[in-house]
Amino acid sequence: MTSSYAAVLRTPHASRTFAFAFLARLSYGTLYLSLTLAFTASTGSYAQAGGLLALLGLTVSAASPVRAALIDRHGPRRIMAPMAAAYALVLTTLAVLTTRPGAPIALLTVLALAAGVTAPPVGVVMRTLWSALLPDGPLLRRAYSLDTVSEELVFVTGPLLAGVLAAVAAPSLGVALGALLIAAGTAGMIASPAAAPRTGTHRRAGRVRVFPLAPAIAAAATGVVLGSTGLLAVAFTQRGRPEVTCHRASSWPLVRLRRRCRGPRRS
């Protein structure tokens, strides 16, 4: 069999499962910029917005072994469905709260924690489903390559979509869209026959392996750099130079969050 992307997608149930997984992943691509803008607009503080995003990311990482163990023990259908429903509900609540300035920071903190705990590991599950859809060999490796390309595409198109929504409406709309995408995408993905429970495939949950210190430090440093880039880009764009902010506000979606210019207007 030819190991091409087309051959991968012609595999029974592969294109449907992959398409829904892409929708769910697009939620993550759209969400972080939308949350950055929404938190900043609601709290009026880059520091508080950055703290909430850091708390969300930290909780996602800390809860990952628990989520993985639950999926290994009970299967993706029994765990991913309630997880995605809870996550979508939390995002919807955040979208409502951040529609206007002045949301209580304590409530936003609790919701950021809840979002981090319930975030469905869509990418990990999809990569597991590929092994259920395809036999080991060149075709499976091609499927993993396609999966990687799709993730890169998500994090290119997602922020662009979030910026457009912030420009034409409000950042909270991007958060609401993220809730819709994760709910619909996860539901479609786990409805695939590839996600059906298979007798004798679930392993007993064992001890969580401790990662070596050096790779963990390297991963943490990378996360700090990448995680701070989004917030710094928003802060830099919104502050800018007075003449750029005042006279070119209509040309850049993010500066619509500003209520007034910080410099004298030029005639």
NUGUKOL-396210 format. One line per field, with one value per residue (C-alpha): residue number from 1; x, y, z. Coordinates in steps of 0.05 Angstrom, whole numbers, plus 5000, padded with zeros to 4 digits. Layout:
BEGIN
resi: [NUM;...];
X: [X;...];
Y: [Y;...];
Z: [Z;...];
! end
This chain:
BEGIN
resi: [1;2;3;4;5;6;7;8;9;10;11;12;13;14;15;16;17;18;19;20;21;22;23;24;25;26;27;28;29;30;31;32;33;34;35;36;37;38;39;40;41;42;43;44;45;46;47;48;49;50;51;52;53;54;55;56;57;58;59;60;61;62;63;64;65;66;67;68;69;70;71;72;73;74;75;76;77;78;79;80;81;82;83;84;85;86;87;88;89;90;91;92;93;94;95;96;97;98;99;100;101;102;103;104;105;106;107;108;109;110;111;112;113;114;115;116;117;118;119;120;121;122;123;124;125;126;127;128;129;130;131;132;133;134;135;136;137;138;139;140;141;142;143;144;145;146;147;148;149;150;151;152;153;154;155;156;157;158;159;160;161;162;163;164;165;166;167;168;169;170;171;172;173;174;175;176;177;178;179;180;181;182;183;184;185;186;187;188;189;190;191;192;193;194;195;196;197;198;199;200;201;202;203;204;205;206;207;208;209;210;211;212;213;214;215;216;217;218;219;220;221;222;223;224;225;226;227;228;229;230;231;232;233;234;235;236;237;238;239;240;241;242;243;244;245;246;247;248;249;250;251;252;253;254;255;256;257;258;259;260;261;262;263;264;265;266;267];
X: [5000;5026;5044;5016;4971;4914;4923;4921;4856;4825;4831;4761;4740;4808;4785;4725;4764;4820;4774;4738;4805;4828;4766;4780;4853;4833;4801;4869;4899;4845;4838;4903;4905;4831;4841;4901;4859;4797;4835;4873;4809;4771;4824;4859;4925;4977;5006;4939;4925;4994;4984;4918;4947;5007;4961;4921;4983;5013;4949;4943;5014;5006;4941;4967;4990;4923;4883;4928;4920;4844;4841;4886;4843;4773;4782;4774;4699;4684;4734;4739;4664;4652;4720;4704;4634;4663;4718;4668;4624;4683;4703;4632;4631;4697;4670;4609;4650;4702;4651;4655;4712;4712;4705;4727;4799;4784;4730;4774;4828;4782;4757;4829;4845;4782;4799;4869;4842;4789;4826;4819;4885;4860;4927;4951;4887;4887;4957;4934;4875;4921;4951;4880;4863;4927;4976;5047;5091;5101;5028;5025;5088;5056;4995;5038;5070;5002;4983;5044;5029;4958;4981;5028;4971;4926;4974;4981;4907;4881;4913;4893;4821;4824;4851;4795;4742;4773;4772;4701;4668;4704;4759;4707;4675;4740;4735;4663;4684;4738;4684;4642;4701;4726;4656;4639;4708;4717;4647;4659;4728;4708;4645;4692;4695;4770;4754;4709;4732;4773;4775;4841;4873;4867;4926;4926;4948;5019;5064;5077;5148;5191;5224;5298;5315;5353;5299;5246;5285;5295;5221;5203;5249;5220;5150;5167;5194;5137;5084;5107;5113;5038;5026;5087;5065;4996;5027;5077;5023;4974;5025;5063;5083;5030;5028;5020;4967;4926;4928;4931;4884;4837;4892;4907;4853;4886;4888;4813;4816;4844;4794;4837;4905;4964;4993;4971;4933;4964;4923];
Y: [5000;5069;5108;5176;5225;5206;5132;5150;5188;5133;5085;5070;5121;5157;5221;5230;5219;5264;5320;5322;5320;5379;5418;5403;5423;5487;5506;5506;5546;5599;5599;5625;5691;5700;5689;5736;5791;5776;5772;5837;5873;5847;5858;5918;5888;5851;5822;5792;5766;5734;5703;5672;5644;5617;5584;5553;5526;5499;5464;5432;5405;5382;5345;5311;5246;5239;5249;5199;5147;5154;5147;5086;5053;5071;5088;5154;5151;5146;5200;5249;5261;5288;5323;5360;5379;5407;5444;5475;5497;5530;5566;5590;5618;5654;5682;5711;5739;5773;5807;5869;5896;5883;5808;5785;5761;5707;5677;5681;5645;5588;5581;5581;5524;5487;5496;5468;5407;5390;5406;5344;5317;5315;5309;5252;5213;5224;5197;5136;5127;5126;5062;5033;5055;5033;4975;4988;5007;5062;5082;5092;5135;5176;5185;5212;5260;5284;5292;5336;5379;5390;5413;5464;5488;5496;5542;5585;5592;5593;5660;5691;5670;5697;5764;5770;5756;5807;5859;5849;5832;5819;5772;5736;5711;5674;5640;5620;5593;5552;5521;5503;5474;5430;5403;5387;5362;5317;5288;5271;5242;5195;5173;5141;5064;5072;5099;5040;5000;4939;4879;4867;4932;4973;4967;4976;5044;5039;5088;5153;5155;5212;5249;5262;5330;5359;5348;5373;5438;5446;5436;5485;5538;5528;5534;5599;5630;5607;5622;5693;5710;5716;5763;5805;5811;5836;5885;5912;5919;5955;6002;6018;6089;6143;6164;6093;6077;6140;6145;6072;6040;6017;5978;5929;5888;5885;5959;5963;5942;6011;6061;6123;6142;6153;6210;6276;6272;6304;6344];
Z: [5000;4982;5044;5024;5061;5014;5031;5105;5097;5054;5112;5140;5194;5190;5154;5199;5263;5240;5219;5286;5322;5281;5303;5375;5368;5334;5400;5433;5375;5382;5457;5485;5447;5459;5534;5535;5505;5546;5612;5597;5578;5638;5692;5661;5681;5641;5705;5726;5656;5653;5722;5702;5638;5675;5726;5670;5635;5700;5718;5649;5657;5729;5714;5652;5686;5721;5657;5620;5674;5673;5597;5600;5652;5627;5553;5516;5510;5584;5604;5545;5540;5611;5609;5545;5571;5636;5599;5549;5607;5642;5578;5566;5637;5624;5559;5595;5653;5609;5564;5608;5651;5726;5732;5802;5799;5851;5807;5745;5784;5803;5732;5705;5752;5731;5657;5669;5705;5653;5588;5544;5516;5444;5411;5454;5444;5369;5363;5402;5355;5295;5320;5325;5254;5219;5224;5246;5187;5135;5133;5208;5205;5150;5194;5250;5201;5179;5251;5265;5204;5228;5296;5265;5221;5282;5317;5254;5237;5309;5330;5264;5276;5347;5322;5271;5324;5370;5315;5291;5358;5424;5451;5493;5428;5413;5482;5467;5399;5434;5478;5418;5379;5436;5451;5379;5359;5419;5412;5339;5352;5408;5368;5318;5319;5331;5401;5419;5479;5461;5506;5540;5517;5580;5626;5700;5722;5747;5780;5745;5719;5743;5686;5688;5717;5657;5605;5653;5664;5590;5577;5632;5603;5534;5563;5598;5534;5490;5542;5554;5480;5469;5528;5511;5439;5461;5511;5460;5406;5452;5482;5419;5402;5414;5342;5317;5369;5357;5282;5261;5310;5255;5220;5277;5312;5380;5393;5391;5464;5480;5503;5493;5465;5510;5471;5441;5376;5316;5269];
! end
